[in-house]
């Protein structure tokens, strides 16, 4: 990660974040949930060869759980559907949240 500070306002009045040089740091995590974007990021399938994607570059998921071909990875919204409505993305998120809870509960019961 890298710390940021707000720069000077641009023509619209918005202050853009600017990286603070030398402020890079790492944190240890058990899990990462990515929830941003408006179109499929080609770096995701390129860096995860076992991830199944469609011919449009969207992630293939099991429709009831939103679980991908990588058991620990769930996806929804635009990365699965392509550009769609926020209502559909919210529904995907809800299904995925239930499935993730079930998945993580089963994993912790196995340990």
C-alpha positions in Angstrom: 0.0 0.0 0.0 1.0 3.6 -0.2 -0.2 6.6 1.8 -1.8 9.4 -0.2 -2.5 13.1 0.4 -4.9 15.4 -1.3 -3.5 17.7 -4.0 -4.6 21.1 -5.0 -8.2 21.4 -6.4 -8.6 21.0 -10.1 -10.9 23.0 -12.4 -13.9 21.2 -11.0 -12.8 21.9 -7.4 -12.0 18.2 -6.7 -8.8 17.5 -4.8 -7.1 14.5 -6.3 -5.1 12.0 -4.2 -1.3 12.2 -4.7 1.1 9.4 -3.5 3.4 10.3 -0.7 6.9 9.3 -1.8 8.5 6.7 0.4 5.3 5.9 2.3 4.9 2.4 0.9 4.0 -0.3 3.5 2.5 -3.8 3.7 -0.1 -5.3 5.9 -0.9 -8.9 6.6 -4.4 -10.1 5.7 -6.3 -13.3 5.7 -8.6 -12.3 2.9 -9.2 -9.5 0.4 -12.6 -8.5 -1.0 -12.3 -6.4 -4.1 -15.4 -4.3 -4.8 -14.6 -1.7 -7.4 -14.7 -1.3 -11.2 -17.0 -0.9 -14.1 -15.6 -3.3 -16.6 -13.6 -6.6 -16.5 -10.0 -6.1 -15.6 -7.9 -8.1 -18.0 -5.1 -8.4 -15.4 -7.3 -10.6 -13.2 -7.7 -13.6 -15.5 -4.2 -13.1 -16.9 -2.7 -13.5 -13.4 -4.9 -16.4 -12.4 -4.7 -19.1 -15.0 -7.1 -21.4 -13.2 -9.9 -18.7 -13.3 -12.5 -19.5 -15.9 -13.7 -16.5 -17.9 -16.1 -16.0 -20.8 -15.2 -14.9 -24.3 -16.1 -11.4 -23.2 -13.5 -11.5 -20.4 -16.1 -11.7 -17.5 -15.6 -14.2 -14.7 -17.7 -17.4 -14.9 -19.5 -18.2 -11.7 -22.0 -20.6 -10.3 -25.2 -18.5 -10.5 -26.7 -19.5 -7.1 -23.5 -18.8 -5.1 -21.5 -16.5 -7.3 -18.5 -18.8 -6.7 -15.9 -18.9 -9.4 -13.7 -21.8 -10.6 -11.3 -20.8 -7.8 -13.2 -22.0 -4.7 -12.1 -19.1 -2.5 -13.1 -16.5 -5.1 -16.6 -15.1 -5.4 -17.6 -12.5 -8.0 -20.6 -10.5 -9.0 -21.8 -7.3 -10.8 -20.0 -6.0 -13.9 -17.0 -8.5 -13.6 -19.6 -11.3 -14.1 -22.3 -9.7 -16.1 -20.5 -7.0 -18.1 -22.2 -3.6 -17.8 -25.5 -4.1 -16.0 -27.7 -2.4 -13.4 -26.7 -1.6 -9.9 -29.8 -3.6 -8.8 -28.4 -6.7 -10.4 -24.9 -6.1 -8.9 -26.5 -5.7 -5.4 -28.3 -8.9 -5.9 -25.1 -10.6 -6.9 -23.4 -9.2 -3.8 -26.2 -10.5 -1.5 -26.0 -14.0 -3.0 -22.2 -13.9 -2.8 -22.2 -12.7 0.8 -24.4 -15.6 1.9 -22.3 -18.1 0.0 -19.0 -16.6 1.3 -20.3 -16.9 4.9 -21.3 -20.5 4.3 -17.9 -21.2 2.7 -15.9 -19.6 5.4 -18.0 -21.2 8.2 -17.4 -24.7 6.7 -13.6 -23.9 6.4 -13.3 -22.9 10.0 -15.3 -26.0 11.1 -12.7 -28.2 9.2 -9.8 -26.7 11.2 
